Amino acid sequence: MFWVTNYERQLLSIAYNVLRDWPAAEDCVQESLIKAGLRINQLNPQIVNSHGSRESL
């Protein structure tokens, strides 16, 4: 997914800063991205376009 490649490094950095453990940070981010991916269709279609990025309002 488009938004995964854009935000994965940032999410890993945040998770590592909180957990101070790379494997745990990777697991946390992976689980979060899976949950977000499963629920992306529940987002308001006026806000999120087909690439999963925000449209300007």
N, C-alpha and C positions, 0 to 999 in steps of 0.2 A: 504494500500500500504506500502511496505517495507520502502521507504524513508520518508513517513509521520511519522512513529513511531520513526525513527532515528533523525529527525530534528525538530519535533514539540516543544519540550521543549526549544531548542535553539531559535527558531523563536518566541516563546512566550516571552522569556526573552528579546530579542531585541525589540519586539513590545512594551512591557511594559516600557522598558527604554526610548523609544521615546514618548509614549503616556501618561505614568504615570496613567493608568486606566486599571485594569484587564479585565473588560467586553469588553472594546473597543479593547484591545490587542487580546483577544480571537476571537472577531469578525473579526478583521483584518487578523489574521493568518488563520482562517477558510476560509475566502473568497479567500485568496492567494493560499491556498492548493487546493481549488476547481478549481480555474483557472488553476493552474499548472497541475492538474490531467486531465483536459479537453484538455490540449494542449501537453501532454507528447508524444503523437504519432507524433508530428511535429518535435521532436528533431532528430538529426542525429543518426541513429541506430548504427553507428560505435562508437559512444561515449557513448551511454546509452544502457545497457543490459536489458533483460526482467524484471529484478527486479527494474529497475529505478535507478540503481546506476552506477556511472562512471566506465568504464573499463579502465585499464591501456593501454596507447598508446605506 
